[in-house]
Amino acid sequence: MSDVIKIKRGVDINLVGKAEEEFAAPVSVETAAIKPTDFKGVRFKLSVKEGDEVKAGTPLLYNKDDEAVKFTSPVSGEVAQVVRGAKRKILEVRVLADKKNEFEDFGSADPVALEREQVVEKMAASGCWTFLKQRPYNIVAETSKTPKAIFISGFDSAPLAPDLGVLLDGNEKEFQTGINALAKLTSGQVHLGLNASKPVGRVLSSVKGVKVSKYEGPHPAGLVGVQIAKNDPINKGETVWTINPEHVVIIGRLFLEGKFDARINIAMAGSEVKERKYYATILGAAVKNFIEGNTSDKKNRIISGNVLTGTKIDSEGYLGTYDRQITVIPEGEDPEMFGWLIPKPDKFSISRALPSWFQRQIGNPTYELDTNLHGERRAFVVTGQYEEVFPFDIYPVQLIKAIMTNDIERMENLGIYEVVEEDFALCEVVCTSKIPVQETVRKGLALMKEEVG
């Protein structure tokens, strides 16, 4: 295998509005929330009620199918509201932060000296276990399973993504301790994927006890799913776990300090953001204080996460558990006269019929895009577009059609165990048929979990 794995199929969407690599003034966190919708494959049960006093690390929810796994408060304060939706489904548990910033004590320990069961118990009780995602199915990892490997992507190639070296800077000891804990959980190796084309920062370059792989190429080179496929593909009956590097730092703090310290850094990005910088905050923080006075007066789309896989929220919404940026772009509500017939140079496309294709061959143009779909759903036909941006050894169109027809055997044969929703994000962008590809893949994964387990 080459020292550098080259990803050829994919495309970079260079949007206007990347965050400058400097930190803005601190923004206070008045409320924070856990959103059960962030966690796939979990049946939730409340551990608290409105008005209860909690500390950072106090359980707010637990998994009914794996009661050891707790979903804990990122701040200390009062449980302000339990937001419910249809059929009383829990949508958010909001905590009003106090000034004391008290923590539950889980006890410090060196993970190297602990048995696997002790590491699992500490992570599950503190809320850190919920950072681990399991493939297949893209669900919260099951404590009863041992993965063949754990994968961490050390760079993000999505549009307007922050530099992880900046996000992690100064947390060398915490990151290394988190890696030591993760090493106890797998029967194989902890893999770390790095960008071969850019500096990775002190934290990622100095870590020990991981198998490092380097990648170059367009998005989705930074997706952990691509890195799994190129290193150790998932076969039927096998399990792989993934985790974000910023969450590894939080795990490290748990073992070093004995507390659930959910501090993270995020980026504010997008063409409609005025102060595009990095911000120190906390998991699940309310976005209101980041947004107020910091965006244009247009009708905008606020996204927790990036424009490809993030979640639409309003100005009173909360940062998702797995998100490392807040993105603000214009809503695309206005109809476009003559649509694609006018060859506008500022319209992104992978088609050679538009000028942007030629621009990408000679330079690195940026685009100021909105949320307009430029059409409605239509017949699903084979165009070859998916294959241009999908670097897996999988037939993407055939797999999507198998999901649509609930053909479980074909889904298995076509490789559904290897992929999750985010792996198809670019397919959704370039899809002429306007198919909601990620939503379709999520339904397929849910069906496989229910039928096959």
PAKE-694542 format. One record per residue (C-alpha): residue number from 1; residue in three letters; z, x, y. Coordinates in steps of 0.05 Angstrom, whole numbers, always signed. Example, Ala and Ser with C-alpha at 12.3 -4.5 7.8 and 13.67 -1.06 7.14 Angstrom:
// residues 2
- 1,ALA,+156,+246,-90
- 2,SER,+143,+273,-21
// end
This chain:
// residues 453
- 1,MET,+0,+0,+0
- 2,SER,-17,+25,+70
- 3,ASP,+39,+45,+116
- 4,VAL,+16,-9,+164
- 5,ILE,-5,-78,+139
- 6,LYS,-63,-104,+181
- 7,ILE,-69,-179,+193
- 8,LYS,-141,-196,+209
- 9,ARG,-142,-272,+205
- 10,GLY,-107,-304,+264
- 11,VAL,-112,-309,+339
- 12,ASP,-68,-291,+399
- 13,ILE,-62,-347,+451
- 14,ASN,-44,-310,+515
- 15,LEU,-13,-361,+561
- 16,VAL,+7,-354,+634
- 17,GLY,+82,-349,+643
- 18,LYS,+111,-294,+600
- 19,ALA,+183,-276,+617
- 20,GLU,+197,-212,+655
- 21,GLU,+239,-162,+615
- 22,GLU,+301,-169,+658
- 23,PHE,+361,-214,+656
- 24,ALA,+374,-269,+707
- 25,ALA,+442,-285,+736
- 26,PRO,+489,-317,+684
- 27,VAL,+482,-392,+674
- 28,SER,+545,-431,+657
- 29,VAL,+547,-472,+593
- 30,GLU,+580,-539,+608
- 31,THR,+562,-573,+542
- 32,ALA,+532,-551,+476
- 33,ALA,+509,-590,+416
- 34,ILE,+493,-586,+343
- 35,LYS,+429,-623,+326
- 36,PRO,+424,-644,+252
- 37,THR,+349,-651,+261
- 38,ASP,+346,-575,+263
- 39,PHE,+369,-570,+191
- 40,LYS,+321,-594,+138
- 41,GLY,+345,-617,+70
- 42,VAL,+417,-633,+90
- 43,ARG,+456,-698,+84
- 44,PHE,+509,-696,+139
- 45,LYS,+579,-721,+143
- 46,LEU,+621,-719,+206
- 47,SER,+685,-678,+207
- 48,VAL,+708,-699,+276
- 49,LYS,+708,-759,+322
- 50,GLU,+697,-767,+397
- 51,GLY,+756,-741,+437
- 52,ASP,+778,-688,+386
- 53,GLU,+795,-619,+412
- 54,VAL,+758,-563,+377
- 55,LYS,+752,-488,+379
- 56,ALA,+690,-445,+370
- 57,GLY,+682,-446,+295
- 58,THR,+715,-513,+282
- 59,PRO,+673,-555,+233
- 60,LEU,+637,-613,+266
- 61,LEU,+595,-633,+205
- 62,TYR,+588,-612,+133
- 63,ASN,+535,-617,+79
- 64,LYS,+550,-676,+33
- 65,ASP,+512,-641,-24
- 66,ASP,+547,-574,-13
- 67,GLU,+613,-588,+21
- 68,ALA,+631,-514,+29
- 69,VAL,+576,-507,+81
- 70,LYS,+603,-525,+150
- 71,PHE,+565,-537,+215
- 72,THR,+614,-511,+268
- 73,SER,+622,-517,+343
- 74,PRO,+591,-461,+384
- 75,VAL,+643,-471,+440
- 76,SER,+715,-493,+447
- 77,GLY,+729,-558,+482
- 78,GLU,+726,-633,+470
- 79,VAL,+678,-672,+426
- 80,ALA,+645,-712,+481
- 81,GLN,+595,-754,+443
- 82,VAL,+564,-767,+376
- 83,VAL,+493,-790,+388
- 84,ARG,+463,-834,+335
- 85,GLY,+394,-861,+323
- 86,ALA,+363,-913,+277
- 87,LYS,+406,-932,+217
- 88,ARG,+464,-894,+251
- 89,LYS,+430,-827,+235
- 90,ILE,+468,-771,+271
- 91,LEU,+422,-739,+322
- 92,GLU,+471,-696,+362
- 93,VAL,+545,-677,+365
- 94,ARG,+559,-656,+436
- 95,VAL,+619,-614,+457
- 96,LEU,+644,-609,+528
- 97,ALA,+661,-535,+537
- 98,ASP,+728,-514,+567
- 99,LYS,+746,-450,+603
- 100,LYS,+793,-424,+549
- 101,ASN,+738,-403,+500
- 102,GLU,+784,-404,+439
- 103,PHE,+761,-385,+370
- 104,GLU,+780,-404,+299
- 105,ASP,+805,-342,+262
- 106,PHE,+765,-328,+199
- 107,GLY,+793,-257,+190
- 108,SER,+754,-193,+200
- 109,ALA,+731,-155,+138
- 110,ASP,+682,-101,+118
- 111,PRO,+627,-137,+78
- 112,VAL,+613,-74,+39
- 113,ALA,+682,-79,+8
- 114,LEU,+677,-153,-9
- 115,GLU,+650,-188,-70
- 116,ARG,+589,-233,-61
- 117,GLU,+632,-296,-69
- 118,GLN,+677,-274,-13
- 119,VAL,+618,-262,+34
- 120,VAL,+590,-331,+17
- 121,GLU,+657,-365,+28
- 122,LYS,+668,-333,+97
- 123,MET,+597,-348,+121
- 124,ALA,+598,-420,+95
- 125,ALA,+666,-436,+127
- 126,SER,+649,-406,+195
- 127,GLY,+581,-439,+204
- 128,CYS,+540,-375,+196
- 129,TRP,+512,-397,+129
- 130,THR,+468,-448,+165
- 131,PHE,+426,-392,+194
- 132,LEU,+397,-377,+125
- 133,LYS,+333,-415,+108
- 134,GLN,+309,-422,+37
- 135,ARG,+238,-420,+11
- 136,PRO,+209,-459,-21
- 137,TYR,+220,-523,+20
- 138,ASN,+245,-490,+85
- 139,ILE,+315,-518,+78
- 140,VAL,+385,-491,+91
- 141,ALA,+399,-441,+36
- 142,GLU,+438,-467,-24
- 143,THR,+502,-429,-39
- 144,SER,+491,-438,-114
- 145,LYS,+427,-396,-113
- 146,THR,+414,-322,-109
- 147,PRO,+348,-303,-75
- 148,LYS,+303,-249,-101
- 149,ALA,+298,-222,-30
- 150,ILE,+318,-236,+42
- 151,PHE,+265,-228,+97
- 152,ILE,+275,-216,+171
- 153,SER,+218,-212,+220
- 154,GLY,+235,-162,+275
- 155,PHE,+182,-186,+323
- 156,ASP,+154,-252,+348
- 157,SER,+78,-258,+359
- 158,ALA,+78,-330,+382
- 159,PRO,+53,-348,+453
- 160,LEU,+102,-327,+508
- 161,ALA,+151,-301,+455
- 162,PRO,+207,-256,+480
- 163,ASP,+214,-183,+461
- 164,LEU,+267,-180,+406
- 165,GLY,+285,-110,+426
- 166,VAL,+308,-138,+493
- 167,LEU,+344,-197,+460
- 168,LEU,+383,-153,+412
- 169,ASP,+397,-92,+457
- 170,GLY,+468,-67,+454
- 171,ASN,+484,-99,+387
- 172,GLU,+471,-41,+340
- 173,LYS,+539,-45,+305
- 174,GLU,+538,-120,+298
- 175,PHE,+467,-121,+270
- 176,GLN,+483,-66,+219
- 177,THR,+545,-103,+196
- 178,GLY,+505,-167,+189
- 179,ILE,+454,-131,+146
- 180,ASN,+510,-104,+102
- 181,ALA,+533,-175,+91
- 182,LEU,+464,-201,+75
- 183,ALA,+454,-145,+24
- 184,LYS,+511,-175,-16
- 185,LEU,+475,-242,-22
- 186,THR,+410,-221,-56
- 187,SER,+394,-190,-123
- 188,GLY,+336,-153,-89
- 189,GLN,+324,-122,-21
- 190,VAL,+332,-142,+51
- 191,HIS,+263,-135,+83
- 192,LEU,+252,-121,+157
- 193,GLY,+183,-131,+187
- 194,LEU,+167,-91,+250
- 195,ASN,+110,-89,+300
- 196,ALA,+68,-26,+289
- 197,SER,+36,-31,+358
- 198,LYS,+98,-36,+403
- 199,PRO,+167,-4,+410
- 200,VAL,+219,-43,+371
- 201,GLY,+283,-24,+408
- 202,ARG,+345,+14,+388
- 203,VAL,+377,-40,+345
- 204,LEU,+318,-50,+298
- 205,SER,+297,+23,+296
- 206,SER,+366,+49,+276
- 207,VAL,+385,-1,+222
- 208,LYS,+399,+24,+151
- 209,GLY,+397,-10,+83
- 210,VAL,+332,-49,+94
- 211,LYS,+261,-41,+69
- 212,VAL,+218,-34,+131
- 213,SER,+146,-58,+133
- 214,LYS,+101,-52,+194
- 215,TYR,+47,-100,+216
- 216,GLU,-9,-102,+266
- 217,GLY,-57,-156,+285
- 218,PRO,-58,-223,+320
- 219,HIS,-10,-281,+311
- 220,PRO,+15,-301,+259
- 221,ALA,+31,-228,+242
- 222,GLY,+102,-239,+267
- 223,LEU,+115,-299,+223
- 224,VAL,+164,-284,+166
- 225,GLY,+120,-325,+119
- 226,VAL,+62,-278,+128
- 227,GLN,+107,-219,+115
- 228,ILE,+133,-250,+51
- 229,ALA,+62,-263,+28
- 230,LYS,+42,-191,+40
- 231,ASN,+104,-160,+8
- 232,ASP,+134,-205,-46
- 233,PRO,+99,-272,-54
- 234,ILE,+139,-331,-80
- 235,ASN,+122,-358,-148
- 236,LYS,+145,-422,-180
- 237,GLY,+219,-418,-197
- 238,GLU,+233,-362,-148
- 239,THR,+275,-365,-85
- 240,VAL,+270,-325,-21
- 241,TRP,+315,-331,+40
- 242,THR,+297,-317,+113
- 243,ILE,+339,-308,+176
- 244,ASN,+327,-292,+250
- 245,PRO,+352,-224,+274
- 246,GLU,+394,-255,+330
- 247,HIS,+432,-293,+277
- 248,VAL,+444,-229,+239
- 249,VAL,+482,-205,+301
- 250,ILE,+526,-268,+299
- 251,ILE,+541,-255,+226
- 252,GLY,+560,-184,+243
- 253,ARG,+609,-208,+296
- 254,LEU,+641,-254,+244
- 255,PHE,+658,-196,+199
- 256,LEU,+676,-148,+254
- 257,GLU,+719,-196,+296
- 258,GLY,+734,-253,+249
- 259,LYS,+705,-306,+295
- 260,PHE,+643,-349,+304
- 261,ASP,+617,-318,+368
- 262,ALA,+552,-356,+380
- 263,ARG,+528,-317,+442
- 264,ILE,+453,-305,+443
- 265,ASN,+399,-285,+492
- 266,ILE,+338,-328,+505
- 267,ALA,+275,-326,+548
- 268,MET,+253,-378,+599
- 269,ALA,+177,-378,+598
- 270,GLY,+116,-420,+614
- 271,SER,+69,-431,+672
- 272,GLU,+115,-483,+705
- 273,VAL,+178,-439,+705
- 274,LYS,+194,-405,+771
- 275,GLU,+243,-352,+748
- 276,ARG,+214,-327,+683
- 277,LYS,+269,-282,+657
- 278,TYR,+318,-271,+600
- 279,TYR,+384,-309,+601
- 280,ALA,+450,-298,+565
- 281,THR,+474,-363,+535
- 282,ILE,+502,-394,+471
- 283,LEU,+474,-431,+411
- 284,GLY,+459,-504,+425
- 285,ALA,+469,-497,+501
- 286,ALA,+447,-553,+547
- 287,VAL,+381,-535,+580
- 288,LYS,+397,-573,+644
- 289,ASN,+425,-513,+682
- 290,PHE,+365,-471,+662
- 291,ILE,+315,-524,+685
- 292,GLU,+344,-551,+750
- 293,GLY,+309,-520,+809
- 294,ASN,+272,-471,+764
- 295,THR,+209,-511,+748
- 296,SER,+150,-539,+786
- 297,ASP,+147,-610,+812
- 298,LYS,+92,-630,+763
- 299,LYS,+104,-675,+703
- 300,ASN,+122,-622,+652
- 301,ARG,+135,-615,+578
- 302,ILE,+201,-580,+563
- 303,ILE,+200,-546,+495
- 304,SER,+258,-516,+457
- 305,GLY,+221,-460,+423
- 306,ASN,+149,-438,+431
- 307,VAL,+88,-481,+444
- 308,LEU,+65,-479,+372
- 309,THR,+127,-497,+333
- 310,GLY,+179,-518,+385
- 311,THR,+211,-586,+396
- 312,LYS,+198,-631,+456
- 313,ILE,+263,-644,+494
- 314,ASP,+280,-674,+561
- 315,SER,+319,-642,+618
- 316,GLU,+384,-668,+587
- 317,GLY,+367,-637,+520
- 318,TYR,+396,-578,+481
- 319,LEU,+371,-512,+454
- 320,GLY,+353,-514,+380
- 321,THR,+393,-471,+332
- 322,TYR,+333,-430,+310
- 323,ASP,+300,-425,+379
- 324,ARG,+299,-363,+423
- 325,GLN,+262,-389,+483
- 326,ILE,+253,-449,+528
- 327,THR,+181,-462,+548
- 328,VAL,+156,-507,+604
- 329,ILE,+82,-526,+610
- 330,PRO,+45,-584,+643
- 331,GLU,+38,-650,+608
- 332,GLY,-35,-664,+592
- 333,GLU,-40,-738,+609
- 334,ASP,-102,-738,+652
- 335,PRO,-169,-754,+618
- 336,GLU,-221,-699,+622
- 337,MET,-290,-718,+646
- 338,PHE,-344,-700,+595
- 339,GLY,-292,-665,+553
- 340,TRP,-318,-606,+514
- 341,LEU,-389,-615,+542
- 342,ILE,-370,-575,+603
- 343,PRO,-363,-501,+583
- 344,LYS,-302,-484,+624
- 345,PRO,-283,-410,+621
- 346,ASP,-208,-427,+623
- 347,LYS,-209,-471,+561
- 348,PHE,-182,-437,+498
- 349,SER,-224,-443,+435
- 350,ILE,-242,-403,+374
- 351,SER,-312,-433,+375
- 352,ARG,-371,-391,+397
- 353,ALA,-396,-452,+434
- 354,LEU,-347,-439,+492
- 355,PRO,-342,-379,+539
- 356,SER,-270,-364,+518
- 357,TRP,-295,-336,+451
- 358,PHE,-337,-284,+486
- 359,GLN,-282,-269,+536
- 360,ARG,-235,-251,+478
- 361,GLN,-286,-203,+450
- 362,ILE,-287,-161,+513
- 363,GLY,-217,-170,+541
- 364,ASN,-150,-204,+536
- 365,PRO,-156,-267,+579
- 366,THR,-97,-311,+595
- 367,TYR,-97,-387,+597
- 368,GLU,-57,-440,+633
- 369,LEU,-58,-495,+582
- 370,ASP,-26,-564,+580
- 371,THR,-10,-611,+522
- 372,ASN,-76,-650,+523
- 373,LEU,-104,-659,+453
- 374,HIS,-175,-666,+481
- 375,GLY,-192,-721,+432
- 376,GLU,-161,-766,+380
- 377,ARG,-153,-763,+305
- 378,ARG,-219,-767,+268
- 379,ALA,-249,-755,+199
- 380,PHE,-219,-694,+164
- 381,VAL,-278,-650,+148
- 382,VAL,-287,-579,+123
- 383,THR,-305,-534,+182
- 384,GLY,-278,-466,+162
- 385,GLN,-234,-464,+224
- 386,TYR,-168,-463,+186
- 387,GLU,-189,-402,+146
- 388,GLU,-203,-362,+210
- 389,VAL,-130,-365,+231
- 390,PHE,-94,-372,+164
- 391,PRO,-79,-303,+132
- 392,PHE,-50,-330,+67
- 393,ASP,-88,-326,+0
- 394,ILE,-87,-402,-1
- 395,TYR,-140,-456,+10
- 396,PRO,-108,-491,+70
- 397,VAL,-154,-551,+76
- 398,GLN,-150,-567,+2
- 399,LEU,-74,-561,+4
- 400,ILE,-69,-608,+63
- 401,LYS,-113,-659,+27
- 402,ALA,-70,-653,-36
- 403,ILE,-8,-668,+6
- 404,MET,-42,-728,+39
- 405,THR,-57,-757,-30
- 406,ASN,+12,-740,-58
- 407,ASP,-20,-700,-114
- 408,ILE,+40,-659,-136
- 409,GLU,+4,-619,-190
- 410,ARG,-51,-597,-142
- 411,MET,+1,-581,-89
- 412,GLU,+35,-534,-138
- 413,ASN,-30,-502,-159
- 414,LEU,-53,-492,-87
- 415,GLY,+11,-454,-67
- 416,ILE,+56,-502,-30
- 417,TYR,+118,-462,-53
- 418,GLU,+94,-403,-10
- 419,VAL,+87,-438,+57
- 420,VAL,+126,-478,+109
- 421,GLU,+106,-518,+170
- 422,GLU,+103,-460,+220
- 423,ASP,+52,-423,+177
- 424,PHE,+2,-478,+193
- 425,ALA,+14,-480,+268
- 426,LEU,-51,-445,+287
- 427,CYS,-89,-490,+239
- 428,GLU,-63,-549,+279
- 429,VAL,-86,-516,+345
- 430,VAL,-157,-504,+322
- 431,CYS,-165,-568,+282
- 432,THR,-227,-607,+304
- 433,SER,-201,-668,+266
- 434,LYS,-135,-669,+306
- 435,ILE,-94,-674,+242
- 436,PRO,-18,-667,+251
- 437,VAL,-18,-609,+203
- 438,GLN,+54,-586,+210
- 439,GLU,+80,-657,+202
- 440,THR,+37,-665,+140
- 441,VAL,+63,-600,+109
- 442,ARG,+135,-623,+123
- 443,LYS,+122,-688,+86
- 444,GLY,+93,-649,+28
- 445,LEU,+153,-602,+23
- 446,ALA,+201,-661,+26
- 447,LEU,+162,-695,-31
- 448,MET,+164,-633,-74
- 449,LYS,+238,-624,-62
- 450,GLU,+251,-696,-82
- 451,GLU,+205,-697,-143
- 452,VAL,+211,-625,-169
- 453,GLY,+277,-600,-140
// end
